[in-house]
């Protein structure tokens, strides 16, 4: 580890000085390696997570190659210095130059083990950095394929990947990286930030939190329910931007429940009423399954109603899509991020009550608003804060690569995607040239 880090420290200046053509060549090699191992990636992620094959191919292969290509297509433009007007002397020249941060550490999560690691790798390479990658030990088969891809695409002085358990990540955090990019939980994010502080490294933290859905009385409840059912099915609800709880008017709750039930039945159950387990990912491990089950049991014990689902298959770590009503703030299911296909619903009397509930809590990674009233949408936006927002839909602010994606405070720090990924791994250097 120290040998590779020393190699990258020495090589970082050559990487920084590289032009667009050299960086695009590196990106093209990464894309080719991912494409060559597409079937291996699908098989590995399937073995580690039992996700639906279609989801794996989109999130771990197609999205990755599209992201790499986006960097290739735009790199010449992104690398151009930005001229700014000079106030000291109009004849002088001032520019903002995007320069590489240096040696970067990328720590990937388990929910999208390659997609959320190779995306940042592509951005780091585009910006002219060297980097070391650590994939999660919860997906060991995927980590082995990831290591093979990295070895085929890069010399270790450019990019290297280390496998292993949390002790490997801890050892890496002891090294004086210039920048650390971490995707994971707020709890571990604090550990990463504390480690970075020892070396005054800059950080990008892509965390999570409880992302709310606010539904007002003008919303199309049928549309909301169908989209919620599909969203909580996706990756078994194990996504940082997954809706985590719903706020809805009292008189709309029954329609929301019925629509969610109909959506999950249509999406995931056969004619006999049995769950098609090839259509939903299992929970990643026993500890997380037990954690979610404990939250569910706590809510029911305190009076929550199981409106839809509620089945937990402990043998294969499968949770059926579940909707709870009658939940209250003291329940742990409304305090901790769920990360499972379970959605609690709270009702409100006035929109101000719903806004006040969200505003009084940690700022979420995502906020979802369903409303046909433009004034209500603007009111919610003005009185809340979140990493991003999608209005009358789910996930779109994440999927749109011309928007920055990231959190705020407990849901994260910094942003990436598209040009924002290039900037994330770049330092904006002020350059003033006297004539």
C-alpha positions, -999 to +999 in steps of 0.1 A: +000+000+000+027+025+010+048+015-021+018+022-044+011+055-026+047+066-030+045+057-067+014+079-071+029+107-052+059+108-075+037+104-107+010+129-097+029+158-113+031+140-147-006+132-144-014+168-136+006+181-166-011+156-190-033+170-218-068+161-228-057+135-253-037+115-227-065+116-202-091+106-227-069+076-237-069+065-200-106+069-199-111+049-231-090+020-217-113+020-186-144+020-207-131-009-228-122-029-197-157-024-183-173-034-216-151-065-219-161-076-184-198-067-186-210-102-181-184-109-154-197-077-136-233-088-138-224-123-125-203-109-096-229-084-084-256-110-087-235-134-066-229-107-039-264-091-038-290-111-057-302-079-075-323-082-106-300-088-136-316-058-155-308-035-126-272-047-124-266-042-161-280-006-160-264+006-128-231-013-128-223-014-166-243+009-188-243+039-165-206+034-159-197+033-196-220+063-204-204+083-176-169+075-188-179+085-224-194+118-211-161+127-196-143+118-229-168+139-250-165+170-228-130+170-215-115+194-240-141+220-230-139+213-192-101+218-192-102+252-208-092+280-184-119+305-176-110+342-184-122+367-159-122+405-161-093+423-144-099+453-122-063+461-114-052+467-150-075+461-180-044+451-200-035+422-177-050+388-179-067+368-151-078+332-154-093+304-133-074+271-141-087+238-130-058+218-118-057+182-104-059+179-066-032+152-066-034+117-051-070+108-043-086+080-023-120+067-035-140+046-010-170+029-026-203+017-010-219-017-011-253-008-026-239+000-061-204-014-056-189-007-090-211+021-103-205+044-074-168+038-074-159+038-111-179+070-117-157+090-093-126+072-108-135+085-142-139+120-129-106+118-110-088+107-141-105+134-163-092+160-138-057+147-140-053+129-107-039+096-095-061+075-073-064+045-050-097+027-048-111+006-020-144-014-027-165-027+000-157-061+016-195-068+017-192-075-021-160-095-024-168-111-058-174-077-072-142-063-057-122-090-074-137-081-108-132-044-100-095-051-093-091-070-125-107-041-145-084-015-128-053-036-135-062-041-171-069-004-177-042+014-156-007+012-144-007+012-106+010+046-106-022+060-122-050+040-104-047+010-080-074-009-062-070-026-029-093-054-017-099-064+019-119-056+051-123-025+071-087-027+083-075-020+048-097+011+046-085+022+080-048+019+068-055+039+037-071+067+057-038+070+076-020+080+044-017+117+035-040+118+005-048+152-012-085+144-016-109+117-003-141+108-020-164+087+002-199+072-005-216+057+025-233+063+058-231+096+078-216+075+107-186+064+086-185+098+069-176+113+102-147+089+105-135+097+070-137+134+077-118+131+109-091+111+091-089+137+064-085+165+089-053+150+102-037+157+068-059+187+059-072+167+029-102+180+011-132+157+011-163+148-009-188+130+012-218+114-005-240+103+024-277+097+028-303+104+054-341+103+055-354+117+022-390+128+026-419+128+001-443+157+006-476+152-011-501+181-012-539+179-019-534+188-055-512+159-063-522+129-085-522+102-059-524+074-084-492+087-100-474+091-067-484+056-055-472+039-087-439+057-086-433+050-049-440+013-055-414+012-083-389+033-063-390+011-032-386-020-054-354-005-070-324-022-054-346-034-026-349+002-014-311+002-008-303+036-024-292+068-008-319+087-027-347+062-020-378+079-005-376+072+032-410+085+045-441+101+032-461+131+044-497+132+030-530+148+039-554+126+060-580+122+033-554+111+007-538+083+027-563+055+018-558+061-019-520+062-015-521+029+003-543+012-022-522+025-051-490+014-035-505-021-029-517-023-065-483-012-078-463-037-058-487-065-068-484-057-105-446-053-103-435-081-082-461-108-075-473-137-096-509-148-102-508-170-071-498-140-050-462-152-045-433-127-046-410-130-076-377-128-058-358-123-091-375-089-092-361-074-060-327-073-044-322-091-011-309-071+019-272-070+017-264-090+049-279-104+081-270-074+102-289-050+080-318-073+077-320-076+114-317-038+118-346-032+095-367-059+112-361-043+146-372-009+133-403-025+118-411-044+150-406-013+171-430+007+149-457-020+151-452-024+189-458+013+192-491+012+172-481+015+135-504-003+111-490-027+084-510-013+055-491-032+028-466-061+029-448-067+062-433-101+053-397-107+062-381-138+048-351-144+071-337-174+052-328-154+021-328-119+036-358-107+015-382-080+027-415-076+008-424-041-002-440-027+029-460+005+038-467+015+074-493+040+085-499+055+119-462+061+125-451+087+150-418+106+153-405+087+184-404+055+164-369+045+153-382+040+117-387+078+116-354+085+131-329+063+113-324+058+075-343+026+065-324+014+034-349-013+026-383-016+007-402-002+037-420+032+036-437+048+066-465+073+061-475+102+083-505+124+078-508+161+083-536+188+085-518+217+069-489+220+045-471+242+070-471+212+094-454+190+068-428+217+060-421+223+097-415+186+103-389+183+075-373+217+083-368+207+120-347+176+111-313+169+095-311+181+059-318+151+036-300+141+005-332+142-016-366+159-012-395+148-033-425+171-038-458+162-055-480+191-062-499+207-091-498+241-072-467+261-082-470+283-051-469+253-028-438+240-045-420+273-041-431+275-005-417+240+002-384+249-016-380+282+003-386+267+037-366+235+035-331+224+025-318+193+009-290+180-014-314+180-044-351+181-052-374+163-077-408+178-082-436+154-094-412+125-098-385+105-082-347+103-087-347+127-117-324+152-100-299+124-097-303+111-132-299+145-149-261+147-154-262+184-161-271+190-125-248+186-095-255+157-072-246+158-036-258+164+000-257+191+025-244+189+061-254+154+075-264+142+040-230+151+025-205+176+014-195+185-022-211+173-054-203+155-086-218+141-119-208+155-153-188+187-152-193+188-114-174+156-111-145+171-130-147+202-107-149+180-076-115+165-083-100+198-094-087+228-075-097+262-090-064+279-092-063+317-096-037+328-122-029+365-127-006+375-156+009+410-157+015+424-192 
